[in-house]
Each structure stands twice: as C-alpha cells, then as structure tokens.
Amino acid sequence: MTLSVFNTMGSRKEPFVPLVPGKVGMYVCGVTVYDLCHIGHARANVAFDIIVRYLRHTGYDVTYVRNFTDIDDKIIRKANQEGVPFEAVTKKYIGAFYEDFDRLGLLRPDAEPKATGHIPEIVALTERLVRAGKAYPVGGDVYYSVKGFPEYGKLSGKNVEDLLAGARVDVDERKNDPLDFALWKASKPGEPAWESPWGPGRPGWHIECSAMSMKRLGETFDIHGGGKDLVFPHHENEIAQSEAATGKPFARYWLHNGFVNINNEKMSKSLGNFFTLRDVLARVKPEVLRFFLASSHYRSPIDYSDRSLGEAKAGLDRLYRVKEKAESCRAAGATPSSAPEGGEFEPLRGAPARFADAMDDDFNTAAALGRLFDAVRALNRLAPAEPSADRERAGIFLAGYELLDPLFAVLGLLRAGAKEYFKERLDVTHVGGISSGTTISDAVRVEIISRITEDEIERRIEARRAARAAKQYAEADRIRKDLEAAGVLLEDGKTGTTWKYKE
C-alpha cells in the first residue's frame, strides 16, 4: 500500500506524490506567542510531529518548517497591559512553548521562522501584489483584493457572493470590498513599526505565512498543515495572495487536524472548560497525554475527559510493561537472536507492514495503535518466565521487541525507561481538574487495568479453562468476575476464549 492523504483541497483522499522524489517540504502554521498554549495546540503539534516522524521513518528527506507569529494585535495588547516591550512578551511565551512541548517529546522543526525576522520578504511579496494589481494601498495600509482572485473559496468551499451577503460593509469604508484583507497595517502611535514603501507599519497575519513558507520551501511545496479552524480565512487567504503573486499552485496537499472537545463540548473560556497545556501537564504524565492524542485519527474530533485520559494511561502502561520485560531480558545478559520460522513468532513478523498499512491510510494512528497492541499481545506470549534461566527465549523476545521499537518511536512513545515511567502513579479522579462524572469505581477500574498485565490476563484465562475442564464451575465463574472487576471482558467462542477491555 502506498501513502494516501486526505487533501482538504478537493476534500478527498489522494495518493501522496511529492514534487521531488524522496523529498518532502512541509509547512505548519504555528502559534501566536502572547499566552500559554492550550490542549488544542497540543493536538495540532502532536499530530504533525507524528506525520513528520512517519515520513522520515519511511525514508523521505523531510524539511519541516513551523513558524511563530511574534507580532499582532494580541501581542501588542499584552505588552501594553504588562508595560513591557512586545519582544519581552514573545520571548517569554516562546520559552514557555518549548518547555511544554519538549515534555511532549516534539521534534524541533528544521526551521522556525518568526514574522519579525522576515519583514523584507513580507514587504517584497506585498509590493509584488500591488504591482500586479492584486492589492492596493490606502492611507498606509495595503489590502488584498479578493475579487481579483476568481478561485477564492476553493479550499474552504465558501462562495464569495454568500460571504459578501453576510459581510458587514461598515468594517472599514476605505476598503474596495468588505472581504478584502490587510497585507500591511499602518502603525498607530506607540506601536512597533518597520519601514515600508507605504510608511511605517507591520505585517498582516496572512501574508507572513506566505512569505516565510515560500522563502524556506519555494513557491510551490508539498504539504501545508494546521488546525481545522485555519481553513478559513487564514489558509484561504494564503492561497489567494500566494498564487496571485506567483501564478503557481501554492501547497499541493492541505492537511488539517480536528478539534478537541471537553466532555463533548467545544472548549471555550466562556464555558469554563478551557485548559492550558501547562494545567494538564501538572496532573498527567506528558506521554499519557501524547498517547491520548495519538489514539484518534488526526482529522477526527477528540473528546478530552478524565475517563479518556485514564484509558490512555491504561493503554500506555500495557506498552511499558512490554518494555519492562525487554529491559529485564537485557539486564539478564540476553541479546536479540534469530527467531525460528513459524510458530509463536510468526504474528510478529508482519507487524511493521500492518502498522505501515494503517499509517499509509492518511496517517491513521488509531488503527496503527491497534496493530501495535495486536503485536504486543503476540510478543507477550514469547516472554520468558525468568530471563536469566531461559536466555534463548529471552533473545527471541528481544528480537520481537526490536521489531516493534521503531514503530513506538514513530508515535513518539516509550521514550523513558520502564522503571522511570512506573515511578509515578496517576490519580485519574483529578486529571486536568475536570469534573466529567468519573466515579470512584471508574478510577479503581482504570488503576486495576494499569496493574494487571496481559500475561496475567492470559494466565487467568488458562486457569479458568482448566477449572471448567475439571467441572469446577464456581471457580471458573469467580475468575470471570474478577477479570470483569478489573475491566476485562471475556468472550467464549467455538475457537476458545478471547478478551477485551471494557469500553
């Protein structure tokens, strides 16, 4: 299977074919640095971090660019409130960004341009649009003429006439059209300003991303990403101004991540369910949050709650238990050995290919995690009871673990040692400070799941099978009930007993 991606441009899944074979240019819209990042920022950044990791894992040479918007109205307002230069605000929150996202294990992009570091490029691109008759200056401002770009709306699917009908014509009477947007803004007294042909001012929001992405990746590049909230107007406007200036397609594939809901409601300060990333990381391990974010397809909405984070922790614990066994095998002096053909090892051989099939389907991390858990279950059956006493089996187990280790790395998981990871326990009744109806029994169930290993589940199933064979039905029923109390459901079928975690 070859990689296919869902392209917002055209709203369809397409085979991914980069401009230059083997190379990928990718630009992702970053944050405006006037405040701490929130859980929605985490969703976007983790999603595109995994996409970059997977592209590199499959052999692509990726140039990854993510910007910082370090000048705009909100930044100026925050600087005025705090009585400091705007640079002090942006420096503070860029530092906070790195602190938070380093904890989530994000790779640093190849380039992290800032708007204020690209004023000459922004001015040059604006001049190019003015000369082409696609933009016009008015009293020190410069506006882009939306009607001069007939394809406006092709990304979002919005109709210009409908937009005009709903527009407020009194927003700025100097504009030729209410939909026209600012490329350059004349400075007000006391505001930061840079020189331009139209007088002192600063960039508009949209033009900065066009100028920075084209400088780093060229006038046409492979992937442009961001949150779904950026489709309109930000990305629509980027396309209009970039393609009007160059006459070329801007980005070939547009990827957008879905929203984060809080207990099935949209996150909003007015609803009192707004959480900064720092708030969340004060109460939940960063890797648990990362696992939670990876457990849904990047385009789907994801619901943040105590229960979902508790389930994420239980799942991550299961993966770390496997790493714990691998570390025990190494500590016993075992080294990876060649696995015999067929037998118990066979389900592991195809694990990387099955993982790739899931990721090749528009970076489906939810399905990829499912493939990993299938492989982990098979790997657990190879675990030696005592590694030092069974070096051969320990070596085969390590060989299986090393097949899976690069796949964990694609998702940015299992970065810590198992001993370090299990030092701390998560109090699931207070994750993120959310009241989501999680009861004490829910919390106990998640904690039990995090302690019970797949080996233990399989052992109990085998004990139950033996009890039933011996007609000790009360004992068999007790084992079933104990597992159910631990959040594990058994299903008896013609081919034997299978199990799954409670929903």
Secondary structure, DSSP 8 states (H G I E B T S, - for coil): ---EEEETTTTEEEE---SSTTEEEEEE---BSSS--BHHHHHHHHHHHHHHHHHHHTT-EEEEEE-BB--SHHHHHHHHHHTS-HHHHHHHHHHHHHHHHHHTT----SB--BGGGGHHHHHHHHHHHHHTTSEEEETTEEEE-GGG-TTTTTTT---HHHHHHHS-TTS-TTSSSTT-EEEEEE--TTS--B--TT-SEEE-HHHHHHHHHHHHH-SSEEEEEEEGGGIIIIIHHHHHHHHHHHSS--EEEEEEE--EEETTEE--GGGT---BHHHHHTTS-HHHHHHHHHTS-TTS-EEE-HHHHHHHHHHHHHHHHHHHHHHHHHHTT-------SSGGGHHHHTHHHHHHHHHHBTS-HHHHHHHHHHHHHHHHTT--SSGGG-HHHHHHHHHHHHHHHHHHHHTT---S-HHHHTTS---GGGGGG--S---HHHHHHHHHHHHS-HHHHHHHHHHHHHHHHTT-HHHHHHHHHHHHHTTEEEEEETTEEEEEE--
